Amino acid sequence: MKREFLESLDLGGGAKLPREAVEAIMAEHGKAKQALEGQIGTLARERDEWKGRAENAESITSRLPEGFDPDEYAARQAAGQARFTVSMAGGGDGRMSRDEIMAIRDRGLRRAAIAQNLDLFEKES
């Protein structure tokens, strides 16, 4: 809103808005404008954050092998974790394949499984 518009506004019969009224209107307009600019800034930051997340997700999914099935992967990982958990509880011999161990997403469980099956991960001489 422009001050000149309010000062030139004809209220009828040549009457104009008093200077105090123009000042009050401009002050209120300034407050509203400042609040909206703050909201715009917040929304722009949120947009940029979501854009970054989307780009990151796209980067990750572009590296997945062709035909990757996340449900199959999750099932394999859960089966490996379950087998390891049972083995650690004494319900088995603790032997797992290298693929089963690497499918365990929990780092602590994976490290424990590697320690229990260290021969699978030792460097060949």
C-alpha positions in Angstrom: 0.0 0.0 0.0 1.3 3.4 -0.9 1.0 6.4 1.3 0.3 8.6 -1.7 -2.9 6.6 -2.5 -4.3 7.2 1.0 -3.4 10.9 1.0 -5.1 11.4 -2.4 -8.2 9.4 -1.5 -11.3 11.5 -1.9 -13.8 10.7 0.8 -16.5 12.8 -0.9 -17.0 16.5 -1.1 -13.3 17.0 -1.3 -12.6 15.6 2.2 -9.3 13.7 2.7 -8.1 11.3 5.3 -6.4 13.1 8.2 -2.6 12.6 8.4 -3.0 10.7 11.7 -5.4 8.2 10.0 -2.9 7.7 7.1 -0.1 7.2 9.6 -2.2 4.6 11.6 -3.2 2.8 8.5 0.4 2.7 7.2 1.7 1.4 10.6 -0.9 -1.4 10.7 0.0 -2.3 7.1 3.6 -2.4 8.0 3.0 -4.8 10.9 0.9 -7.1 8.7 3.5 -7.0 5.9 6.3 -7.8 8.3 4.3 -10.8 9.7 3.6 -12.1 6.2 7.3 -11.7 5.2 8.2 -13.7 8.3 5.8 -16.5 7.2 7.2 -16.4 3.7 10.7 -16.8 5.0 9.7 -19.7 7.2 7.9 -21.4 4.2 10.9 -20.8 2.0 13.3 -22.4 4.5 10.9 -25.4 4.9 10.6 -25.7 1.1 14.4 -25.7 0.7 14.7 -28.4 3.5 12.1 -30.6 1.7 13.7 -30.0 -1.6 17.1 -31.1 -0.1 15.4 -34.2 1.4 13.8 -35.1 -2.0 17.2 -34.7 -3.8 18.8 -36.9 -1.1 16.2 -39.5 -1.5 16.4 -39.4 -5.3 20.2 -39.8 -5.0 19.8 -42.8 -2.8 17.2 -44.5 -4.9 19.2 -43.9 -8.1 22.0 -46.1 -6.6 19.7 -49.0 -5.9 20.1 -52.0 -8.2 17.6 -52.5 -11.0 14.6 -54.5 -9.8 15.3 -53.8 -6.1 12.4 -55.0 -4.0 12.3 -53.2 -0.6 9.8 -55.7 0.8 12.1 -58.6 -0.1 15.1 -56.8 1.4 13.2 -56.1 4.6 12.0 -59.7 4.9 15.6 -61.0 4.4 16.9 -58.5 7.0 14.2 -59.5 9.5 14.9 -63.2 9.0 18.6 -62.6 9.5 17.9 -60.6 12.7 15.5 -63.2 14.0 18.0 -66.0 13.3 20.8 -64.1 15.0 18.6 -63.2 18.0 17.7 -66.9 18.4 21.3 -67.9 18.1 22.4 -65.4 20.7 19.7 -66.6 23.1 21.2 -70.1 22.9 18.6 -71.5 20.4 21.2 -72.4 17.7 24.8 -72.7 16.9 25.2 -69.0 15.9 26.3 -69.8 12.4 25.0 -67.4 9.8 26.0 -66.7 6.2 27.9 -63.5 5.3 24.8 -62.2 3.4 22.5 -62.8 6.4 24.9 -60.9 8.7 25.2 -58.0 6.3 21.4 -57.8 6.0 21.1 -57.0 9.7 20.6 -53.2 9.8 21.1 -52.7 13.5 24.9 -52.0 13.8 25.2 -53.5 17.3 23.5 -56.8 16.3 25.6 -56.9 13.0 28.9 -56.4 15.0 27.9 -59.1 17.4 27.0 -61.5 14.5 30.4 -60.7 12.8 32.2 -61.4 16.1 30.4 -64.7 16.4 31.2 -65.6 12.8 34.6 -64.0 12.5 36.0 -66.6 10.1 33.6 -65.3 7.4 35.2 -61.8 7.6 38.9 -62.6 8.1 41.2 -61.5 5.3 42.6 -64.2 3.1 46.4 -64.5 3.4 
